[in-house]
Amino acid sequence: MVKAQAASPPMQKNNADLICAVATPSGRGGIGVVRVSGGDLAALAEGLIGALPAPRYATYTCFLDAGGAPIDQGIALYFPAPHSFTGEHVLELQGHGGPAVMQALLARCRELGARLAGPGEFTYRAFLNGKLDLAQAESVADLIDAASAEAARSALNSLSGEFSRRIGAMQSRLTELRMRVEASLDFPEEEDVVEAEQGKVRAGIAQTLDELASVLAAARQGALLRDGVQVALIGQPNVGKSSLMNALAGEEVAIVTDIAGTTRDALRQEIHIEGVSFHLVDTAGLRETADAVERMGIARTWAAVEKAAIALLLADSQHGLGDAEQAIIARLPQGITRITVHNKIDLSGEGPRAADGPEIWLSAKTGAGIDLLRAELLRTAGWQPAGEGGFMARGRHLDALVRAQARLLAAQALSGQVELQAEELRLAQEALSEITGEFTPDDLLGEIFSRFCIGK
């Protein structure tokens, strides 16, 4: 058995080298911020602003070059460790947001001993110093990249720890379950004890599986918000693909004419429906052609279809699905979801409607039925609003949750085979630990030995 050791908190790295970077976007702005983080900032602060400011007080000052001449005037903020974003000493310099000013200020910080930070290094140090777990650290980037209010809200929930708390609760339950399985191993001759513990383990696994299913469903919604859905608009020439793209986008992003083959290259547009991003690709009409350029466009159409999750197959509602459309359907890759769109109901005299298949009858020209298509896109993508408690998730989170679920199901099936069951529970807990990066074997050992009688 591995020797028990006391679990220790993450090591504070306040003696790390100084890093610096411009923390505001590139370009011109009213305010620009240079951030410095690391160990002792006194020498840098003395050379740049004369002295280290009082902690957490905005100090109006001059930023000085090596000769003592002003580079800029602005605000200096000092956050001593561990009460800062990174957990280290942090100095933030807020000046005028011109590129020349920011670069001069950055160069001065480097002269005084700081080095340029690598991508994400401030957040990485926050993770190393225990200010954020791995899921929270990732949500910082997700919050910055959020393309909709719903995505931003979910990323903020993850940053505040909502996702991590639910993962942590399952990890705690698995620690208890593993302890009970270990108890069964320690007292195999006590059949009553073993059976009682196994009953609690079975109930605990079932409860954890229910919670995991709930978290996995919410994570899939979060991943949908973060990554969006690729949608390819396909069909014969002149069925209204470009018109439909314009109608969904709410603006004229594609050229629309009566001339067949107008679209030669893939046109891309991102739209948002209830906060979910749909990445539309308007493609060249699919037909036999001798035009070399159009053939290249058709080849790119099929390349776009291969990458798409949903294919909107457009057909003229006056003619329905003919041999050409059936040939397109036959060539669609496995795994892609097809929504058949019967366009031009303004010419056929039909009204907008939806049917199983799924199929939508609409008019891209008048907008009739577009709301039906938007609703169908959400349904096909699997969107179910999570409300205020939603959180952001990534592909690796989904993978870890699915693996944990598989291990728990295996543990459930191994009831009574305690050695194998213990291993499956350990692997389930390891999979969950990949999400937050918090669990180590010492955590389990500490939990087990903390329940021992004194003297044992």
C-alpha positions in Angstrom: 0.0 0.0 0.0 1.2 3.5 -0.7 2.4 5.3 2.4 -0.1 8.0 3.6 1.0 11.6 3.3 -0.8 14.8 4.2 -2.2 16.6 1.2 -0.7 19.9 0.7 -2.1 23.0 -1.0 -0.6 24.3 -4.2 2.8 25.9 -3.7 2.8 29.7 -3.9 5.3 30.8 -6.5 5.9 34.4 -5.4 9.6 34.2 -6.1 9.0 33.6 -9.8 10.7 35.8 -12.4 8.9 39.0 -13.4 6.7 38.8 -16.5 5.0 41.8 -18.3 2.6 42.3 -21.1 0.1 44.8 -22.5 -3.2 43.6 -21.0 -5.5 45.7 -23.3 -6.3 45.0 -27.0 -3.9 46.2 -29.6 -4.7 49.5 -31.3 -5.6 52.9 -30.1 -7.8 53.5 -27.0 -8.4 56.0 -24.2 -6.7 53.7 -21.7 -4.0 51.0 -22.1 -2.8 48.7 -19.3 0.6 47.1 -18.8 0.6 44.3 -16.2 3.6 43.0 -14.3 3.6 39.9 -12.1 6.2 37.9 -10.2 8.4 38.2 -7.2 9.9 41.4 -5.7 8.5 44.4 -7.6 10.2 47.0 -5.4 13.2 47.7 -7.7 11.0 47.8 -10.9 8.5 50.1 -9.2 11.3 52.4 -7.9 12.9 52.7 -11.4 9.5 53.2 -13.1 7.4 55.4 -10.7 9.8 56.2 -7.9 8.4 53.8 -5.3 6.0 50.9 -4.8 2.5 52.3 -4.4 0.3 51.5 -1.4 -1.5 48.2 -1.8 -4.8 48.4 -3.6 -4.8 52.2 -3.9 -4.9 54.0 -7.2 -1.9 56.2 -7.4 -1.6 58.9 -10.0 2.0 59.2 -11.1 4.5 59.6 -14.0 6.0 56.6 -15.7 9.7 57.4 -16.1 12.3 56.2 -18.6 15.9 55.4 -17.7 16.9 59.0 -17.7 14.0 60.1 -15.5 12.0 61.7 -18.3 8.3 61.0 -18.4 7.0 58.3 -20.7 3.4 58.9 -19.8 1.2 59.9 -16.9 -1.4 57.5 -15.4 -2.5 55.3 -12.6 -0.4 52.6 -10.8 -2.1 49.8 -8.8 -0.2 47.4 -6.6 -1.7 44.0 -5.5 0.6 42.2 -3.1 0.6 38.4 -3.0 -1.4 36.4 -2.5 -4.3 38.8 -3.0 -4.0 39.2 -6.8 -5.2 37.5 -10.0 -2.0 35.5 -10.3 -1.4 34.9 -6.6 1.9 36.8 -7.0 2.8 40.4 -6.5 1.1 42.3 -9.4 1.7 45.9 -10.6 -0.8 47.3 -13.1 0.1 50.5 -15.0 -2.9 52.3 -16.6 -1.8 54.9 -19.2 -3.0 56.4 -22.4 -3.9 53.6 -24.9 -1.7 54.6 -27.8 0.5 51.8 -29.3 3.7 53.9 -29.0 3.0 54.7 -25.4 2.2 51.1 -24.5 5.3 49.7 -26.3 7.6 52.3 -24.6 6.1 51.4 -21.2 6.6 47.7 -21.9 10.2 48.3 -23.0 10.9 50.1 -19.8 9.5 47.2 -17.7 11.9 44.9 -19.6 14.8 47.2 -19.0 14.0 46.9 -15.3 14.2 43.1 -15.3 10.8 41.8 -16.5 10.5 39.6 -19.4 7.6 39.3 -21.9 4.9 37.0 -20.8 4.0 34.0 -22.9 0.4 33.4 -24.1 -1.9 32.8 -21.2 1.0 32.9 -18.7 -0.7 35.2 -16.2 -3.7 32.8 -16.0 -1.3 29.8 -15.9 0.4 31.3 -12.9 -3.0 31.8 -11.3 -3.7 28.1 -11.8 -0.3 27.1 -10.4 -0.8 29.3 -7.3 -4.3 27.9 -6.6 -6.2 31.0 -7.5 -8.1 29.1 -10.2 -8.6 25.4 -11.0 -8.1 24.2 -14.6 -11.7 24.6 -15.6 -11.9 28.1 -14.3 -8.6 29.0 -16.0 -10.0 27.9 -19.3 -13.2 29.9 -18.7 -11.1 33.1 -18.7 -10.3 32.6 -22.3 -13.9 31.5 -23.0 -15.3 34.6 -21.4 -13.0 36.8 -23.6 -14.0 34.9 -26.7 -17.7 34.7 -26.0 -19.7 35.6 -29.1 -23.1 36.1 -27.4 -24.6 37.2 -24.1 -25.6 33.6 -23.3 -22.1 32.3 -23.9 -20.6 35.1 -21.8 -23.0 34.3 -18.9 -22.1 30.6 -19.1 -18.4 31.4 -19.2 -18.7 33.6 -16.2 -20.6 30.9 -14.3 -17.6 28.6 -15.0 -15.2 31.2 -13.9 -17.1 31.7 -10.6 -16.7 27.9 -10.1 -20.2 26.5 -10.9 -18.8 23.7 -13.1 -16.0 23.0 -10.7 -18.3 22.8 -7.7 -20.4 20.1 -9.5 -17.4 18.2 -10.5 -16.0 18.5 -6.9 -19.2 17.2 -5.4 -19.0 14.0 -7.6 -15.3 13.6 -6.7 -16.1 13.8 -3.0 -18.8 11.1 -3.4 -16.4 8.9 -5.3 -13.8 9.3 -2.6 -16.4 8.1 -0.1 -17.5 5.2 -2.4 -13.9 4.1 -2.8 -13.4 4.2 1.0 -16.4 1.9 1.4 -15.1 -0.5 -1.2 -11.7 -0.5 0.6 -13.5 -1.4 3.8 -15.1 -4.4 2.0 -11.6 -5.5 1.0 -10.3 -5.1 4.6 -13.0 -7.2 6.2 -13.9 -10.0 3.7 -14.8 -12.4 6.5 -17.4 -10.0 7.8 -20.2 -10.8 5.4 -22.8 -8.6 7.0 -20.4 -5.6 6.9 -19.4 -6.3 3.3 -23.1 -6.6 2.2 -24.0 -3.4 4.0 -21.1 -1.5 2.5 -21.9 -2.8 -1.0 -25.5 -1.7 -0.6 -24.3 1.8 0.1 -21.8 1.6 -2.8 -24.6 0.6 -5.2 -26.8 3.4 -4.1 -23.9 5.9 -4.2 -23.0 4.8 -7.8 -26.6 5.2 -8.9 -26.8 8.7 -7.4 -23.4 9.7 -8.9 -24.5 8.4 -12.4 -27.7 10.5 -12.1 -25.7 13.6 -11.3 -23.1 12.9 -14.0 -25.9 12.6 -16.6 -27.1 16.0 -15.5 -23.7 17.6 -15.6 -23.0 15.9 -19.0 -26.2 17.3 -20.5 -25.3 20.8 -19.2 -21.7 20.5 -20.5 -23.0 19.6 -24.0 -25.0 22.8 -23.9 -22.0 24.7 -22.8 -19.8 23.2 -25.5 -22.5 24.1 -28.0 -22.4 27.7 -26.9 -18.6 27.8 -27.1 -18.0 26.0 -30.4 -21.2 26.6 -32.3 -22.5 24.4 -35.1 -21.2 24.2 -38.7 -24.1 24.4 -41.2 -23.7 23.9 -45.0 -26.4 25.2 -47.4 -26.5 22.8 -50.4 -28.7 22.2 -53.4 -29.0 22.8 -57.1 -28.2 26.2 -58.6 -31.0 28.9 -58.2 -32.9 27.2 -55.4 -32.3 30.2 -53.1 -29.3 29.2 -51.0 -27.8 32.7 -51.0 -31.2 34.3 -50.4 -31.7 32.0 -47.4 -28.3 32.9 -46.0 -29.2 36.5 -46.3 -32.5 35.9 -44.6 -30.9 34.0 -41.7 -28.2 36.6 -41.3 -30.5 39.6 -41.5 -28.3 41.3 -44.0 -27.1 41.1 -47.6 -24.0 39.0 -47.2 -24.3 37.0 -50.4 -25.0 38.1 -54.0 -28.4 37.0 -55.3 -29.2 36.9 -59.0 -31.3 34.8 -61.4 -28.2 33.6 -63.1 -27.4 30.0 -62.2 -24.0 29.4 -60.7 -23.5 32.8 -59.2 -21.9 31.4 -56.1 -18.5 30.0 -57.1 -16.7 29.9 -53.7 -17.9 29.1 -50.2 -19.3 32.2 -48.4 -19.2 32.1 -44.6 -21.4 33.9 -42.1 -21.9 33.4 -38.4 -25.4 33.9 -36.9 -26.7 33.6 -33.4 -30.0 32.0 -32.4 -30.8 32.2 -28.7 -27.1 32.7 -28.0 -26.0 29.6 -30.0 -23.5 30.3 -32.9 -24.3 28.8 -36.3 -21.5 29.0 -38.8 -23.3 29.1 -42.2 -21.5 28.1 -45.4 -23.2 29.1 -48.6 -21.9 26.8 -51.3 -21.8 26.5 -55.0 -24.8 24.9 -56.6 -24.4 21.2 -57.2 -24.7 20.3 -60.9 -22.8 18.9 -63.8 -20.8 21.7 -65.5 -18.0 22.3 -68.0 -17.0 25.5 -66.3 -13.6 24.9 -64.6 -14.1 27.6 -62.0 -17.6 26.4 -61.1 -16.2 22.8 -60.8 -13.7 24.1 -58.3 -16.5 25.7 -56.3 -18.5 22.4 -56.3 -15.4 20.6 -55.0 -15.2 23.1 -52.2 -18.9 22.6 -51.5 -18.4 18.9 -50.8 -15.3 19.8 -48.7 -17.5 22.1 -46.6 -20.2 19.4 -46.3 -17.6 17.0 -44.9 -16.9 19.4 -42.0 -20.5 20.4 -41.3 -22.8 19.0 -38.6 -26.0 20.0 -40.4 -26.8 20.2 -44.1 -29.6 22.4 -45.2 -30.7 20.8 -48.5 -32.7 23.4 -50.4 -35.2 22.5 -53.1 -37.7 24.5 -55.1 -41.1 23.9 -53.5 -42.7 24.1 -56.9 -40.9 20.9 -58.0 -40.1 19.0 -54.8 -37.3 16.5 -54.4 -36.3 15.2 -57.8 -33.5 12.9 -59.0 -30.9 15.6 -58.6 -31.8 16.1 -54.9 -31.8 12.3 -54.3 -28.3 12.1 -55.8 -27.1 14.8 -53.4 -28.8 13.0 -50.5 -27.0 9.7 -51.5 -23.7 11.4 -51.4 -24.0 13.1 -48.0 -21.5 11.8 -45.4 -22.6 9.5 -42.6 -23.3 11.4 -39.3 -24.4 14.6 -40.9 -27.9 15.7 -40.0 -30.1 16.9 -43.0 -32.8 19.4 -42.9 -34.8 19.6 -46.1 -35.9 23.2 -46.9 -38.6 23.7 -49.5 -38.0 27.3 -50.6 -40.0 29.7 -52.7 -43.4 29.0 -51.2 -44.3 32.6 -52.3 -44.3 31.2 -55.9 -45.9 27.8 -55.2 -48.7 29.4 -53.1 -48.1 27.2 -50.0 -48.0 28.4 -46.5 -45.0 28.0 -44.1 -45.0 24.8 -42.2 -42.8 22.1 -40.7 -42.9 18.3 -40.9 -41.0 15.4 -39.6 -37.9 14.5 -41.5 -37.2 17.2 -40.7 -38.6 19.4 -43.5 -39.4 23.1 -43.6 -41.5 25.0 -46.1 -40.6 28.7 -46.3 -39.8 31.7 -48.5 -36.3 33.1 -48.2 -37.5 36.1 -50.2 -40.5 37.1 -48.0 -39.2 35.7 -44.7 -42.2 33.5 -44.2 -41.2 30.3 -42.3 -37.7 31.5 -41.4 -38.6 31.3 -37.7 -39.6 27.7 -38.2 -36.1 27.0 -39.6 -34.4 28.8 -36.7 -36.3 26.7 -34.3 -35.5 23.5 -36.2 -31.8 24.4 -36.2 -31.8 24.8 -32.4 -33.7 21.5 -32.0 -31.4 19.6 -34.4 -28.3 21.0 -32.6 -29.7 19.7 -29.3 -30.1 23.1 -27.7 -32.0 23.2 -24.4 -31.5 26.5 -22.5 -29.8 25.7 -19.1 -31.0 29.0 -17.5 -28.9 31.0 -15.1 -27.0 27.9 -13.9 -25.4 27.0 -17.2 -21.7 26.8 -17.6 -19.1 26.7 -20.4 -17.5 23.4 -21.4 -14.9 22.2 -23.9 -14.4 19.1 -25.9 -11.9 17.7 -23.4 -14.5 18.2 -20.6 -17.1 16.2 -22.5 -14.5 13.4 -23.2 -13.6 13.2 -19.5 -17.2 13.1 -18.4 -18.1 10.4 -21.0 -15.1 8.3 -19.8 -16.1 8.8 -16.1 -19.7 7.7 -17.0 -18.4 4.5 -18.7 -16.2 3.7 -15.7 -19.1 4.2 -13.3 -21.4 1.9 -15.4 -18.6 -0.7 -15.3 -18.4 -0.3 -11.5 -22.1 -0.7 -11.2 -22.0 -3.9 -13.2 -19.2 -5.3 -11.0 -21.2 -5.1 -7.8 -19.7 -7.7 -5.4 -16.4 -7.9 -7.3 -14.7 -5.4 -5.0 -11.2 -5.4 -6.4 -12.4 -4.7 -10.0 -15.0 -2.3 -8.7 -12.4 -0.4 -6.8 -10.3 0.0 -9.9 -13.2 1.3 -12.0 -14.1 3.8 -9.3 -10.5 5.0 -9.3 -10.5 5.4 -13.0 -13.8 7.3 -12.9 -12.4 9.7 -10.4 -9.2 10.2 -12.4 -11.3 11.1 -15.4 -13.1 13.8 -13.5 -9.9 15.1 -12.0 -8.7 15.9 -15.5 -11.4 18.6 -15.7 -10.2 20.6 -12.6 -6.7 19.2 -12.1 -7.3 19.1 -8.4 -7.4 15.5 -7.4 -4.3 13.5 -6.4 -4.0 10.1 -4.7 -3.0 11.8 -1.5 -6.5 13.3 -1.3 -8.0 9.8 -1.1 -5.4 8.6 1.4 -5.9 11.6 3.6 -9.7 11.0 3.6 -9.3 7.3 4.5 -6.7 7.8 7.3 -8.5 10.7 8.8 -11.3 8.3 9.8 -9.0 5.9 11.6 -9.1 5.6 15.3 -6.4 7.4 17.2 -3.4 5.1 17.7 -4.1 3.0 14.6 
